Amino acid sequence: MIHKGSCLCCHVTFEVTESLAAPNACHCTACRKTSGHFEASVDVSRDALSVSGEAHVRWYQSSPKVRRGFCGTCGSSLFWDPVFQDWTAVAMGAFDTPTQTQLAMHIFVAEKGDYYDIADGLPQNAR
């Protein structure tokens, strides 16, 4: 199965050529600030991810171990890339096709915003 996605302006498109695992919803301060809310993403092996329009991807090194990829034209948050791993997290909201997945858990809930509750019954990890 091929899962396709893009940024809002479609200058960056991508394909994932593996089955998608259940995504996580991250409520950490950094994800909230880069997405405007909490962010759901799925980890995919780098070998299974192909990106077109890479010239439009801008990278922000948010820590020594992680960089965040977004479209330099429209600002869409697309990737969370742990530079010393063999996978990249792809933002669930960037997928164009049905993903046929459901959230597995919430992470970093100790940093979640005070304006919403998590009431879906999924596991919640403080970190």
Z-matrix of the N, CA and C atoms (Angstrom, degrees):
N
C 1 1.443
C 2 1.521 1 109.44
N 3 1.305 2 116.38 1 137.97
C 4 1.457 3 122.38 2 177.00
C 5 1.524 4 108.27 3 -109.78
N 6 1.307 5 115.61 4 128.56
C 7 1.462 6 122.22 5 176.57
C 8 1.521 7 107.39 6 -108.15
N 9 1.340 8 116.52 7 125.06
C 10 1.456 9 121.61 8 -178.03
C 11 1.513 10 110.03 9 -109.53
N 12 1.325 11 115.12 10 154.13
C 13 1.451 12 120.14 11 177.45
C 14 1.510 13 111.12 12 -159.57
N 15 1.331 14 114.72 13 176.64
C 16 1.464 15 119.97 14 -179.04
C 17 1.517 16 109.95 15 -163.47
N 18 1.316 17 113.69 16 170.09
C 19 1.450 18 120.28 17 170.16
C 20 1.535 19 107.64 18 -82.23
N 21 1.302 20 117.50 19 177.31
C 22 1.461 21 121.68 20 -177.06
C 23 1.524 22 112.53 21 -61.92
N 24 1.330 23 117.87 22 -39.85
C 25 1.467 24 120.66 23 -177.28
C 26 1.525 25 112.79 24 -89.86
N 27 1.318 26 117.26 25 -4.58
C 28 1.474 27 124.74 26 179.13
C 29 1.524 28 114.26 27 67.16
N 30 1.321 29 118.12 28 16.64
C 31 1.468 30 119.79 29 172.49
C 32 1.529 31 110.51 30 -71.73
N 33 1.328 32 116.47 31 -27.59
C 34 1.467 33 121.92 32 176.22
C 35 1.525 34 107.05 33 -114.79
N 36 1.316 35 116.13 34 124.56
C 37 1.460 36 121.40 35 174.42
C 38 1.523 37 107.28 36 -126.11
N 39 1.315 38 115.54 37 158.87
C 40 1.461 39 118.82 38 179.09
C 41 1.512 40 109.91 39 -149.22
N 42 1.325 41 114.42 40 161.46
C 43 1.456 42 122.83 41 173.81
C 44 1.516 43 108.85 42 -134.11
N 45 1.318 44 115.72 43 140.57
C 46 1.461 45 122.78 44 174.16
C 47 1.518 46 106.06 45 -116.98
N 48 1.329 47 116.01 46 124.47
C 49 1.463 48 120.91 47 -174.41
C 50 1.527 49 112.70 48 -107.65
N 51 1.328 50 116.47 49 34.97
C 52 1.458 51 121.79 50 174.42
C 53 1.516 52 108.21 51 -140.04
N 54 1.305 53 116.05 52 161.76
C 55 1.458 54 120.16 53 175.39
C 56 1.519 55 109.00 54 -62.42
N 57 1.305 56 115.63 55 143.67
C 58 1.456 57 120.24 56 179.56
C 59 1.519 58 110.29 57 -88.78
N 60 1.317 59 115.06 58 132.30
C 61 1.462 60 120.98 59 173.55
C 62 1.529 61 108.20 60 -74.47
N 63 1.293 62 117.09 61 171.56
C 64 1.462 63 120.59 62 175.43
C 65 1.528 64 108.95 63 -68.81
N 66 1.306 65 117.63 64 129.22
C 67 1.463 66 120.67 65 -178.29
C 68 1.525 67 112.47 66 -77.87
N 69 1.320 68 114.74 67 163.43
C 70 1.460 69 123.20 68 174.48
C 71 1.520 70 108.89 69 -111.54
N 72 1.309 71 116.35 70 151.38
C 73 1.461 72 122.10 71 172.85
C 74 1.522 73 107.39 72 -104.76
N 75 1.330 74 116.18 73 120.52
C 76 1.464 75 120.86 74 -177.67
C 77 1.529 76 109.61 75 -103.33
N 78 1.322 77 115.13 76 128.36
C 79 1.458 78 122.04 77 -177.24
C 80 1.529 79 111.80 78 -109.11
N 81 1.335 80 117.98 79 15.42
C 82 1.466 81 120.19 80 -178.75
C 83 1.528 82 110.12 81 -65.91
N 84 1.298 83 115.58 82 158.73
C 85 1.458 84 120.95 83 -178.34
C 86 1.520 85 111.66 84 -58.01
N 87 1.329 86 117.78 85 -42.28
C 88 1.471 87 120.24 86 -178.49
C 89 1.527 88 111.55 87 -63.82
N 90 1.324 89 118.06 88 -44.51
C 91 1.469 90 120.11 89 178.41
C 92 1.520 91 111.00 90 -65.35
N 93 1.329 92 116.91 91 -39.19
C 94 1.460 93 119.38 92 178.64
C 95 1.520 94 111.06 93 -63.76
N 96 1.315 95 116.76 94 -39.94
C 97 1.470 96 119.30 95 -178.23
C 98 1.524 97 112.57 96 -73.49
N 99 1.321 98 118.29 97 -35.13
C 100 1.466 99 119.21 98 -179.50
C 101 1.523 100 112.74 99 -79.53
N 102 1.338 101 117.49 100 -24.79
C 103 1.462 102 119.45 101 -178.02
C 104 1.529 103 113.34 102 -104.48
N 105 1.320 104 117.16 103 -19.84
C 106 1.447 105 120.81 104 -175.46
C 107 1.518 106 113.04 105 91.88
N 108 1.292 107 118.03 106 -3.51
C 109 1.468 108 124.67 107 179.64
C 110 1.525 109 105.30 108 -164.12
N 111 1.314 110 119.91 109 -161.11
C 112 1.462 111 118.18 110 172.02
C 113 1.522 112 108.19 111 -77.67
N 114 1.335 113 116.81 112 162.73
C 115 1.455 114 119.74 113 -176.30
C 116 1.523 115 110.84 114 -124.91
N 117 1.315 116 115.56 115 133.77
C 118 1.460 117 121.52 116 174.92
C 119 1.521 118 107.92 117 -101.92
N 120 1.324 119 116.05 118 135.61
C 121 1.461 120 119.99 119 179.64
C 122 1.516 121 109.92 120 -147.79
N 123 1.323 122 114.33 121 162.86
C 124 1.460 123 121.62 122 179.39
C 125 1.526 124 108.29 123 -126.99
N 126 1.315 125 116.39 124 137.44
C 127 1.461 126 121.42 125 178.72
C 128 1.522 127 109.14 126 -82.91
N 129 1.339 128 116.27 127 128.72
C 130 1.465 129 121.40 128 177.08
C 131 1.521 130 108.63 129 -129.10
N 132 1.306 131 116.49 130 146.58
C 133 1.464 132 119.25 131 178.62
C 134 1.525 133 108.79 132 -67.06
N 135 1.314 134 115.63 133 143.26
C 136 1.468 135 119.75 134 -179.19
C 137 1.520 136 111.52 135 -59.38
N 138 1.333 137 116.93 136 -32.33
C 139 1.463 138 120.84 137 178.90
C 140 1.523 139 112.29 138 -63.89
N 141 1.322 140 117.55 139 -25.22
C 142 1.462 141 121.88 140 -176.95
C 143 1.526 142 112.90 141 -95.83
N 144 1.327 143 117.75 142 -0.20
C 145 1.467 144 122.39 143 -177.37
C 146 1.522 145 110.34 144 -110.94
N 147 1.317 146 116.40 145 121.77
C 148 1.471 147 119.91 146 172.79
C 149 1.525 148 108.10 147 -121.17
N 150 1.324 149 115.15 148 137.91
C 151 1.458 150 121.70 149 -175.44
C 152 1.521 151 108.96 150 -121.97
N 153 1.328 152 116.09 151 131.17
C 154 1.466 153 121.89 152 172.91
C 155 1.520 154 107.14 153 -108.83
N 156 1.326 155 115.30 154 146.43
C 157 1.458 156 119.64 155 -177.56
C 158 1.512 157 112.11 156 80.98
N 159 1.330 158 115.96 157 28.35
C 160 1.469 159 119.84 158 -177.49
C 161 1.523 160 113.40 159 -57.98
N 162 1.332 161 117.52 160 -23.68
C 163 1.468 162 120.35 161 177.70
C 164 1.528 163 111.75 162 -62.87
N 165 1.331 164 116.65 163 -21.21
C 166 1.466 165 121.05 164 179.67
C 167 1.524 166 112.65 165 -90.95
N 168 1.333 167 117.72 166 -11.29
C 169 1.465 168 120.49 167 179.97
C 170 1.527 169 108.47 168 -78.39
N 171 1.308 170 115.13 169 129.56
C 172 1.456 171 121.75 170 174.25
C 173 1.521 172 106.67 171 -111.47
N 174 1.323 173 115.50 172 143.09
C 175 1.456 174 120.95 173 -178.15
C 176 1.522 175 109.62 174 -114.69
N 177 1.308 176 115.05 175 133.51
C 178 1.455 177 122.32 176 174.11
C 179 1.523 178 107.70 177 -114.29
N 180 1.316 179 116.49 178 119.21
C 181 1.464 180 121.61 179 179.39
C 182 1.523 181 107.36 180 -80.54
N 183 1.334 182 117.13 181 94.65
C 184 1.460 183 121.00 182 -174.62
C 185 1.528 184 113.23 183 -81.07
N 186 1.316 185 116.76 184 -15.20
C 187 1.467 186 121.88 185 174.23
C 188 1.527 187 106.45 186 -160.48
N 189 1.329 188 118.19 187 170.11
C 190 1.466 189 118.80 188 178.34
C 191 1.534 190 113.52 189 -60.20
N 192 1.329 191 117.08 190 -22.22
C 193 1.460 192 120.44 191 -175.26
C 194 1.523 193 114.33 192 -105.49
N 195 1.327 194 118.16 193 -11.62
C 196 1.467 195 121.12 194 -172.81
C 197 1.520 196 111.04 195 -136.14
N 198 1.335 197 114.48 196 138.59
C 199 1.455 198 120.42 197 170.03
C 200 1.523 199 107.94 198 -124.20
N 201 1.321 200 115.44 199 151.90
C 202 1.455 201 121.94 200 -177.44
C 203 1.521 202 108.28 201 -117.40
N 204 1.348 203 115.95 202 129.77
C 205 1.446 204 120.86 203 -178.05
C 206 1.517 205 111.43 204 -104.00
N 207 1.322 206 115.58 205 135.05
C 208 1.453 207 120.87 206 179.15
C 209 1.526 208 108.86 207 -144.07
N 210 1.318 209 117.00 208 161.37
C 211 1.455 210 120.98 209 178.27
C 212 1.517 211 109.17 210 -75.32
N 213 1.315 212 116.57 211 127.87
C 214 1.452 213 121.48 212 179.12
C 215 1.516 214 113.45 213 -73.15
N 216 1.314 215 117.63 214 -13.16
C 217 1.459 216 121.30 215 179.27
C 218 1.523 217 111.35 216 -91.72
N 219 1.336 218 117.53 217 -56.65
C 220 1.470 219 120.41 218 -175.34
C 221 1.522 220 113.54 219 -100.80
N 222 1.345 221 117.91 220 -14.04
C 223 1.458 222 121.36 221 177.40
C 224 1.515 223 115.74 222 87.16
N 225 1.329 224 117.81 223 2.54
C 226 1.470 225 119.83 224 -179.20
C 227 1.520 226 111.58 225 -57.90
N 228 1.330 227 116.04 226 132.02
C 229 1.452 228 122.07 227 174.73
C 230 1.521 229 108.03 228 -78.89
N 231 1.335 230 117.32 229 124.03
C 232 1.458 231 121.49 230 -172.11
C 233 1.523 232 114.62 231 -120.09
N 234 1.338 233 117.45 232 -45.30
C 235 1.460 234 121.07 233 -168.85
C 236 1.523 235 111.57 234 -132.82
N 237 1.303 236 114.95 235 146.32
C 238 1.463 237 124.09 236 170.28
C 239 1.515 238 104.24 237 -123.37
N 240 1.322 239 116.57 238 111.19
C 241 1.456 240 121.34 239 -167.31
C 242 1.524 241 111.92 240 -119.02
N 243 1.338 242 117.17 241 103.90
C 244 1.462 243 120.34 242 174.80
C 245 1.535 244 108.53 243 -77.32
N 246 1.314 245 116.62 244 106.87
C 247 1.465 246 121.75 245 -166.72
C 248 1.528 247 114.53 246 -61.79
N 249 1.327 248 118.28 247 -19.82
C 250 1.456 249 120.21 248 -178.93
C 251 1.524 250 112.82 249 -102.67
N 252 1.314 251 117.33 250 17.09
C 253 1.460 252 122.61 251 179.40
C 254 1.529 253 109.35 252 -116.68
N 255 1.319 254 116.89 253 173.74
C 256 1.464 255 120.85 254 179.55
C 257 1.527 256 111.64 255 -107.24
N 258 1.342 257 116.53 256 24.00
C 259 1.453 258 121.69 257 179.20
C 260 1.519 259 109.93 258 -139.54
N 261 1.313 260 115.36 259 164.04
C 262 1.462 261 123.42 260 176.79
C 263 1.522 262 107.44 261 -133.83
N 264 1.300 263 117.20 262 139.65
C 265 1.464 264 120.84 263 174.61
C 266 1.520 265 108.28 264 -88.25
N 267 1.322 266 115.77 265 132.08
C 268 1.460 267 122.23 266 -179.53
C 269 1.523 268 107.95 267 -111.12
N 270 1.319 269 116.33 268 133.54
C 271 1.465 270 121.40 269 -179.39
C 272 1.523 271 110.38 270 -64.80
N 273 1.304 272 117.01 271 127.15
C 274 1.461 273 121.92 272 -178.83
C 275 1.521 274 112.00 273 -61.32
N 276 1.316 275 117.53 274 -34.70
C 277 1.451 276 121.21 275 -179.08
C 278 1.519 277 113.65 276 -68.10
N 279 1.325 278 117.61 277 -12.76
C 280 1.470 279 120.88 278 -179.43
C 281 1.525 280 112.70 279 -88.85
N 282 1.328 281 117.73 280 -10.66
C 283 1.465 282 119.81 281 179.72
C 284 1.523 283 110.06 282 -72.89
N 285 1.347 284 115.29 283 137.05
C 286 1.455 285 121.20 284 177.93
C 287 1.519 286 112.00 285 -90.21
N 288 1.302 287 117.58 286 -31.24
C 289 1.458 288 121.34 287 -173.58
C 290 1.523 289 109.96 288 -97.32
N 291 1.310 290 118.71 289 159.59
C 292 1.462 291 118.85 290 174.09
C 293 1.527 292 110.02 291 -57.90
N 294 1.313 293 116.04 292 134.48
C 295 1.469 294 120.14 293 -177.52
C 296 1.518 295 112.44 294 -92.05
N 297 1.307 296 117.50 295 -19.94
C 298 1.459 297 122.43 296 -178.20
C 299 1.530 298 111.58 297 54.84
N 300 1.323 299 115.51 298 38.55
C 301 1.462 300 122.08 299 176.35
C 302 1.520 301 109.06 300 -125.62
N 303 1.316 302 115.41 301 170.36
C 304 1.453 303 122.29 302 172.11
C 305 1.512 304 107.52 303 -142.90
N 306 1.317 305 116.19 304 150.39
C 307 1.458 306 120.41 305 179.19
C 308 1.516 307 111.19 306 -53.50
N 309 1.337 308 114.54 307 142.53
C 310 1.461 309 120.65 308 177.17
C 311 1.520 310 111.27 309 -96.76
N 312 1.345 311 116.66 310 -38.48
C 313 1.460 312 120.03 311 -174.93
C 314 1.517 313 110.06 312 -166.88
N 315 1.313 314 114.09 313 170.40
C 316 1.458 315 123.00 314 174.65
C 317 1.523 316 107.28 315 -111.27
N 318 1.328 317 115.85 316 137.26
C 319 1.461 318 120.18 317 178.88
C 320 1.533 319 109.90 318 -123.71
N 321 1.318 320 115.00 319 157.37
C 322 1.461 321 123.65 320 -178.34
C 323 1.526 322 112.12 321 56.13
N 324 1.328 323 115.91 322 38.69
C 325 1.462 324 119.19 323 -179.26
C 326 1.531 325 112.05 324 -68.67
N 327 1.328 326 118.09 325 -17.22
C 328 1.462 327 120.53 326 175.97
C 329 1.526 328 111.33 327 -64.60
N 330 1.330 329 116.86 328 -19.22
C 331 1.471 330 121.54 329 -179.93
C 332 1.529 331 112.97 330 -106.15
N 333 1.322 332 118.15 331 7.26
C 334 1.461 333 120.42 332 -175.00
C 335 1.518 334 111.51 333 -63.07
N 336 1.314 335 114.96 334 158.38
C 337 1.455 336 120.50 335 176.91
C 338 1.522 337 111.20 336 -66.62
N 339 1.320 338 116.17 337 154.80
C 340 1.464 339 120.51 338 -178.83
C 341 1.525 340 112.55 339 -86.72
N 342 1.307 341 118.17 340 -1.47
C 343 1.459 342 122.38 341 -174.64
C 344 1.524 343 113.76 342 -94.82
N 345 1.325 344 118.02 343 3.18
C 346 1.466 345 120.45 344 178.71
C 347 1.521 346 110.42 345 -146.13
N 348 1.323 347 114.31 346 160.11
C 349 1.457 348 122.32 347 176.06
C 350 1.521 349 108.81 348 -113.96
N 351 1.315 350 116.02 349 153.84
C 352 1.462 351 121.43 350 173.87
C 353 1.520 352 105.64 351 -106.38
N 354 1.315 353 116.20 352 110.19
C 355 1.464 354 119.61 353 -172.79
C 356 1.524 355 112.60 354 -130.62
N 357 1.328 356 116.31 355 27.83
C 358 1.474 357 118.74 356 -176.90
C 359 1.524 358 113.27 357 -92.25
N 360 1.337 359 117.35 358 -0.91
C 361 1.461 360 120.74 359 177.30
C 362 1.514 361 115.18 360 81.68
N 363 1.333 362 118.45 361 -0.39
C 364 1.461 363 121.27 362 178.91
C 365 1.522 364 110.45 363 -77.28
N 366 1.337 365 117.59 364 157.29
C 367 1.469 366 120.29 365 177.10
C 368 1.530 367 110.75 366 -57.24
N 369 1.328 368 114.04 367 144.23
C 370 1.454 369 120.95 368 178.74
C 371 1.526 370 108.92 369 -125.83
N 372 1.322 371 115.37 370 120.73
C 373 1.466 372 121.10 371 178.81
C 374 1.521 373 109.49 372 -104.91
N 375 1.314 374 116.32 373 132.58
C 376 1.466 375 120.62 374 -179.38
C 377 1.530 376 111.40 375 -59.28
N 378 1.366 377 115.82 376 -35.61
C 379 1.473 378 120.40 377 178.81
C 380 1.498 379 109.97 378 -121.93
